[in-house]
Amino acid sequence: MKNIKLRPFYFVVGLSFSCSVALPILLPPVQAAEEIQYLTSTTGEITRENKADIRGVRGLRGVRGVRGIRGACTQLKENFALRLLVPEHTGKTLDAQPTLYWFVSQPLTAAEFIFILDKVPSTNNAEFSEPIIKTNLKLSVPAGIQALPFAKILPPNKSQFQLKTGVEYRWTLLLTCHPDYPSLDIKSTGTIKRIEPSVELSAELQQSSPEKLPYLYAKNGFWYNALDELAKQIGEHADNNALHKVRVDLLKQGGLSEVVAYDK
């Protein structure tokens, strides 16, 4: 049996003969947040990619003479960063229509984005093909971590689209800066793969308490589900510092240390 050290708490009891006695009550210790452990694949190529243009983001110096820089791109400060919250190697999901997460280092107003989803080409077939999904988005967001529910970004004619199990997809978010110069766009790319859970994992998930779900997803390598469950719980308990710490630890394990200072 695990030994638990109890700490004393005192209260005063008044006795009938006008004497006060301090009696200890033993309370359980304050529990620290459990450490989350993400099971990542260390094989294959790094699938995450970030491309900052608008001339290096303060390479804006290089485009001063180019007319037509538009929207949020005129608001960008030096060292602006757009990142997808994806691990270095392909992250897994259990969901047919997952919620994706991304990050910006400063607030944006009426920013014009393009979301693209396509299959990762096999090594034997690198031919160009049209994206499966390509959606224009106009978003105003604060600095920090953002949610992108898959179901809400699908165009009406593909609202029923679902990720197929066992297929590796690449998703990209572009901040568009000029209609005639796509090379100026700021881009971030990552990959995702839907996996069917084992019978054992399905049983564990059904029996798990909500607070244990992020840990269960992470230790089985389901990055997107772990991140989504933490985001939901943080949304319900925004002042819970322990939840924020768990998410910070997960982001660090995914190689996203630059994002953790903005964890909100």
C-alpha positions as CSV (number, residue, x, y, z in Angstrom):
1,M,0.0,0.0,0.0
2,K,1.3,3.5,-0.9
3,N,2.2,5.6,2.2
4,I,0.5,9.0,2.2
5,K,1.9,11.7,4.4
6,L,-0.8,13.7,5.9
7,R,-0.5,17.3,7.0
8,P,-2.1,18.7,10.1
9,F,-4.8,21.3,10.1
10,Y,-5.9,22.8,13.4
11,F,-9.2,24.2,14.6
12,V,-10.2,25.4,18.0
13,V,-13.0,23.7,20.1
14,G,-14.5,25.7,23.0
15,L,-15.1,23.5,26.0
16,S,-17.8,24.2,28.6
17,F,-15.3,25.0,31.4
18,S,-13.9,27.9,29.4
19,C,-10.8,26.2,28.0
20,S,-9.7,26.1,24.4
21,V,-7.9,23.1,22.9
22,A,-6.3,22.9,19.4
23,L,-7.0,19.6,17.8
24,P,-5.3,18.4,14.6
25,I,-7.3,17.1,11.7
26,L,-5.2,15.2,9.1
27,L,-5.9,16.2,5.5
28,P,-4.6,14.5,2.3
29,P,-1.7,16.4,0.6
30,V,-2.3,18.7,-2.4
31,Q,-1.9,16.5,-5.5
32,A,0.5,17.7,-8.2
33,A,-0.5,17.3,-11.9
34,E,0.4,14.0,-13.3
35,E,3.1,14.1,-16.0
36,I,1.8,13.4,-19.5
37,Q,3.9,11.1,-21.8
38,Y,3.4,11.4,-25.5
39,L,4.3,8.2,-27.5
40,T,5.9,9.6,-30.7
41,S,7.2,7.9,-33.7
42,T,10.9,8.6,-34.2
43,T,11.1,7.0,-37.7
44,G,10.6,8.6,-41.1
45,E,11.0,12.2,-42.2
46,I,10.1,15.2,-40.1
47,T,6.7,16.2,-41.6
48,R,6.3,19.7,-40.0
49,E,7.1,22.7,-42.2
50,N,6.9,26.4,-41.6
51,K,7.5,29.0,-44.3
52,A,7.6,32.7,-43.3
53,D,7.6,35.0,-46.2
54,I,6.4,38.5,-46.7
55,R,10.1,38.6,-47.0
56,G,11.0,37.0,-43.8
57,V,8.3,38.6,-42.0
58,R,10.1,41.8,-41.5
59,G,11.6,41.2,-44.8
60,L,8.7,43.5,-45.4
61,R,11.6,45.7,-46.2
62,G,11.9,43.7,-49.4
63,V,8.3,44.3,-50.5
64,R,7.9,47.9,-49.6
65,G,7.6,48.7,-53.3
66,V,5.1,46.0,-54.0
67,R,1.6,47.4,-54.0
68,G,-1.4,45.3,-52.9
69,I,-0.1,43.8,-49.6
70,R,-3.5,43.3,-48.0
71,G,-5.4,42.6,-44.8
72,A,-3.7,41.3,-41.8
73,C,-0.3,41.2,-43.6
74,T,-0.2,45.0,-43.1
75,Q,-0.5,44.5,-39.4
76,L,2.4,42.0,-38.9
77,K,5.2,42.8,-36.5
78,E,8.7,41.6,-36.5
79,N,9.2,37.9,-35.6
80,F,5.5,37.1,-36.4
81,A,5.0,33.3,-36.2
82,L,2.2,31.1,-37.6
83,R,2.4,27.5,-36.4
84,L,0.3,24.4,-36.6
85,L,0.2,22.5,-33.4
86,V,1.5,19.2,-34.8
87,P,4.4,17.0,-33.7
88,E,7.6,16.6,-35.7
89,H,6.4,13.3,-37.1
90,T,2.9,12.5,-38.3
91,G,0.3,12.8,-35.5
92,K,-2.4,10.3,-35.1
93,T,-6.2,10.8,-34.5
94,L,-9.1,8.6,-33.8
95,D,-11.6,11.0,-35.4
96,A,-13.0,11.1,-38.9
97,Q,-13.4,14.9,-38.5
98,P,-10.9,16.1,-35.9
99,T,-10.4,19.5,-34.4
100,L,-7.1,20.9,-35.5
101,Y,-5.1,23.5,-33.5
102,W,-2.8,26.3,-34.6
103,F,-1.0,29.3,-33.2
104,V,-0.3,32.9,-34.0
105,S,2.1,35.1,-32.1
106,Q,0.0,38.3,-32.3
107,P,-3.6,39.3,-32.7
108,L,-5.0,39.4,-36.3
109,T,-8.0,41.2,-37.6
110,A,-9.9,40.1,-40.7
111,A,-7.0,37.9,-41.7
112,E,-7.4,36.0,-45.0
113,F,-6.4,32.4,-44.8
114,I,-6.5,29.4,-47.1
115,F,-6.9,25.9,-45.6
116,I,-5.7,23.0,-47.7
117,L,-6.0,19.3,-47.2
118,D,-4.4,16.7,-49.5
119,K,-2.9,13.2,-49.3
120,V,0.7,12.8,-48.6
121,P,2.1,11.4,-51.9
122,S,3.8,8.0,-51.7
123,T,7.5,7.8,-52.6
124,N,6.6,6.0,-55.8
125,N,3.9,8.5,-56.8
126,A,4.8,12.2,-56.3
127,E,2.6,13.5,-59.1
128,F,0.7,16.7,-58.5
129,S,-3.0,16.4,-57.8
130,E,-5.7,18.8,-56.8
131,P,-6.2,19.3,-53.1
132,I,-9.0,17.3,-51.5
133,I,-10.2,20.3,-49.6
134,K,-9.3,24.0,-50.3
135,T,-11.2,26.6,-48.2
136,N,-10.9,30.4,-47.9
137,L,-11.2,31.6,-44.3
138,K,-11.5,35.2,-43.0
139,L,-10.6,35.2,-39.3
140,S,-10.1,37.6,-36.5
141,V,-8.2,36.0,-33.6
142,P,-6.2,36.9,-30.5
143,A,-2.6,35.9,-30.0
144,G,-2.2,32.3,-28.8
145,I,-3.6,28.9,-29.5
146,Q,-6.6,28.6,-31.9
147,A,-9.0,25.8,-32.6
148,L,-10.0,24.9,-36.2
149,P,-12.9,22.4,-36.0
150,F,-12.7,20.2,-39.1
151,A,-16.5,20.1,-39.6
152,K,-16.7,23.9,-39.7
153,I,-14.1,24.4,-42.4
154,L,-15.4,21.9,-44.9
155,P,-17.1,23.5,-48.0
156,P,-20.8,22.8,-48.3
157,N,-20.2,20.4,-51.2
158,K,-17.8,18.3,-49.0
159,S,-19.5,18.6,-45.6
160,Q,-19.6,14.8,-45.3
161,F,-16.0,14.3,-46.0
162,Q,-14.1,12.1,-43.4
163,L,-10.5,11.1,-43.0
164,K,-10.0,7.5,-44.1
165,T,-8.2,5.2,-41.7
166,G,-4.6,4.4,-42.5
167,V,-4.2,7.3,-45.0
168,E,-1.7,10.0,-44.2
169,Y,-2.9,13.5,-45.0
170,R,-1.1,16.9,-45.2
171,W,-2.9,20.0,-43.9
172,T,-1.7,23.5,-44.6
173,L,-2.7,26.9,-43.4
174,L,-1.7,29.9,-45.4
175,L,-1.9,33.6,-44.5
176,T,-2.4,35.2,-47.8
177,C,-0.7,38.6,-48.4
178,H,-1.0,39.4,-52.1
179,P,-3.4,38.1,-54.7
180,D,-0.7,38.2,-57.4
181,Y,2.3,37.0,-55.4
182,P,1.5,33.7,-53.6
183,S,5.3,33.4,-52.8
184,L,4.7,36.1,-50.2
185,D,2.2,34.0,-48.3
186,I,3.1,32.8,-44.8
187,K,2.6,29.1,-44.6
188,S,2.6,26.3,-42.0
189,T,2.1,22.6,-42.8
190,G,1.7,19.4,-40.8
191,T,0.4,15.8,-41.3
192,I,-2.3,13.7,-39.7
193,K,-3.3,10.1,-39.9
194,R,-6.5,8.5,-38.7
195,I,-6.1,5.1,-36.9
196,E,-8.7,2.7,-35.7
197,P,-8.3,2.0,-32.0
198,S,-7.5,-1.5,-30.7
199,V,-10.2,-3.3,-28.8
200,E,-8.2,-2.8,-25.6
201,L,-7.8,0.9,-26.1
202,S,-11.5,1.3,-26.9
203,A,-12.4,-0.4,-23.6
204,E,-9.9,1.8,-21.7
205,L,-11.4,5.0,-23.2
206,Q,-14.9,4.0,-22.3
207,Q,-13.9,3.3,-18.7
208,S,-11.7,6.3,-18.3
209,S,-12.6,9.4,-16.3
210,P,-12.6,12.6,-18.3
211,E,-9.5,14.0,-16.5
212,K,-7.5,10.9,-17.5
213,L,-8.4,11.0,-21.2
214,P,-5.5,13.3,-22.3
215,Y,-3.0,11.0,-20.6
216,L,-4.5,7.9,-22.2
217,Y,-4.5,9.4,-25.7
218,A,-1.0,10.7,-25.4
219,K,0.6,7.5,-24.1
220,N,-1.0,5.7,-27.1
221,G,0.4,8.2,-29.6
222,F,-2.9,10.0,-30.4
223,W,-1.6,13.6,-30.5
224,Y,-4.6,15.3,-31.9
225,N,-7.0,13.7,-29.4
226,A,-4.8,14.5,-26.4
227,L,-4.5,18.1,-27.5
228,D,-8.2,18.4,-28.2
229,E,-9.2,16.9,-24.9
230,L,-6.9,19.3,-23.0
231,A,-8.3,22.2,-24.9
232,K,-11.8,21.3,-24.0
233,Q,-11.0,20.9,-20.3
234,I,-9.0,24.2,-20.3
235,G,-12.0,25.9,-21.9
236,E,-14.2,24.7,-19.0
237,H,-11.6,25.4,-16.3
238,A,-9.6,28.3,-17.7
239,D,-8.0,29.2,-14.3
240,N,-6.7,25.6,-13.7
241,N,-3.0,26.1,-13.9
242,A,-2.4,22.3,-13.7
243,L,-4.2,21.8,-17.0
244,H,-2.1,24.5,-18.6
245,K,1.0,22.8,-17.4
246,V,0.0,19.5,-18.8
247,R,-0.6,21.1,-22.2
248,V,2.8,22.9,-22.0
249,D,4.5,19.5,-21.3
250,L,2.7,18.0,-24.3
251,L,3.6,20.8,-26.6
252,K,7.3,20.5,-25.5
253,Q,7.2,16.8,-26.3
254,G,5.9,17.6,-29.7
255,G,8.8,20.0,-30.3
256,L,6.7,23.1,-30.0
257,S,8.7,24.9,-27.3
258,E,8.3,28.3,-29.0
259,V,4.5,28.1,-28.5
260,V,4.4,27.4,-24.8
261,A,5.0,31.0,-23.7
262,Y,1.6,31.9,-25.3
263,D,-0.3,29.0,-23.9
264,K,-3.7,30.3,-23.0
